[in-house]
Amino acid sequence: MVTTNHGALTASERAERGKRVRARVPRSSHALFEPDEKRPDPVDVIEGQSATRVPELVPIRYGRMLESPFRFYRGAASIMACDLGSAPHTGLLVQLCGDAHLLNFRLLASPERHLVFDINDFDETLPGPFEWDVKRLAASLVIAGRANAFSAAECGETVRSGVRAYRERMRELAGLRTLDVWYARDDADRLETLLSERPGKSARQRVSTASAKARGRTGLQAAGKLTELVDGARRITPDPPLITPLVDLLPDAERDELEHTIRRLVAGYARSLSTERRHLLSRFRVVDMARKVVGVGSVGTRCWIVLLLGRDDGDPLLLQAKEAGESVLAAQVGASEYENQGQRVVAGQRLMQTAADIFLGWESVTGIDGRPRDFYVRQLRDWKGIAQPETMDPKTLALFGQLCGASLARAHARSGDPIAIAAYLGGGDAFDRALADFATAYADQNERDHQALADAVDAGRVTARTDAAP
């Protein structure tokens, strides 16, 4: 958790602290990306992560990363963490998302049933220098733009507009009262209002359509898609290898042991919930469970979906219990203060997000292999809407980058010092321009790393499975 002494300093002293950092780390210096002489082989880094994952799922991860440089980037947070950690940084600390690429920003449901735009994935969250998240977002915008055949100028403008939105939102937050910073959020209705002020209807229509789709992606809709009635009982529908019910996964004895373990996981994780939410969970009963393959970078981690029922078959709750390992940032910034990595994820999410899932919690259980593993649990789907960057033209991607940049600033301001960060960034565009150069250089490196994985597959060094689409 980020610890500060903001209360011991005046606003002017905090601003002066941010400005002093410019002498040590000039804003223009962020433009540079030069691979460290001791930079590890990117395939070795990925293989190091795979060593602790489910062996038969690892080829699916590589297959997904092979599809494109953008898909590779989504699975390569560990590689970028090494690159960021070897360079000078500001020391202006915030709770980092740790993997702030553009597809980790989406529409989500708040506990009050409002639709908000926020960060979604916190598997790598740890305290660290604010600019690391901004650089991860900036590079993802260039990589996504190149996938759409945007020109270098169009990619550069997309990054500058996204970083400018971060900088301007941080300056806005620096002028607010402390509680107002904490309560700030990005409602979907607010986004639609802002877009209504822009010429043309395309962007506004996109947000309106995305909002409607997100509101339709409820737990009930997920249950209808992912479950079926079998002999009168509701069960999770098999879709191997992406979704494999326990009944199809293991022999009888091992299956019974694993089912008992997952039931203990659900029962134990309830202790991490607040009293009223624990009471709510107790009204549901576990009826089925399955292994699920998730994401790109997370493929191979142990992930279970658990079907619970309340009153009857028409009252389902789908929970996802996902294995939490050490953050890829730990080697750069130090280990988490939390021994349970699931608790690390949950604590970071609650600190950064304005609308955490009411069933978000954590637990540690010993698996059937005798090894203790940490998990965090949340609802599988609840009003979630994800962007489709491959359908975006340059103006739309730039607009989405602005939404992401502004949202990231809001998330950082909840844990860091918005006054110091805003003072460091300043009112000019020096930081914006520097990150556009950085993002271009890092996109080049990402393409080289993607090719290194392709070469490793061709040489038989690693095995990729390309027939298991997400």
Salt bridges, closest charged atoms under 4 A:
ASP41 OD1 - ARG461 NH2 3.10
ASP44 OD1 - ARG461 NH2 2.55
GLU56 OE2 - ARG291 NH1 3.12
GLU67 OE1 - ARG71 NE 3.22
ASP83 OD1 - ARG39 NE 2.75
ASP99 OD2 - HIS101 NE2 3.90
ASP99 OD1 - ARG136 NE 2.79
GLU112 OE1 - ARG185 NH1 3.72
ASP118 OD1 - ARG410 NH2 3.09
ASP123 OD2 - LYS322 NZ 2.66
ASP133 OD2 - HIS412 NE2 2.89
GLU157 OE1 - ARG160 NH2 3.45
ASP180 OD2 - ARG177 NE 3.08
ASP186 OD1 - ARG169 NH2 3.03
ASP186 OD1 - ARG190 NH1 3.17
ASP186 OD2 - ARG410 NE 3.29
ASP187 OD1 - ARG185 NE 3.21
ASP252 OD1 - ARG255 NH2 2.73
GLU259 OE2 - ARG263 NE 3.21
GLU276 OE2 - ARG277 NE 3.80
ASP312 OD2 - ARG311 NE 3.30
GLU323 OE1 - ARG302 NH1 3.17
GLU323 OE2 - ARG373 NE 3.45
GLU363 OE2 - ARG271 NH2 3.02
ASP369 OD2 - ARG373 NH1 2.90
ASP382 OD1 - ARG113 NH2 2.89
ASP417 OD2 - HIS6 NE2 3.74
ASP417 OD1 - ARG14 NH2 2.85
ASP429 OD1 - ARG433 NE 3.02
ASP432 OD2 - ARG167 NH2 2.69
ASP444 OD1 - ARG146 NH1 2.90
GLU447 OE2 - ARG146 NH1 2.96
ASP449 OD2 - ARG39 NH2 2.80
ASP467 OD1 - ARG465 NE 2.56
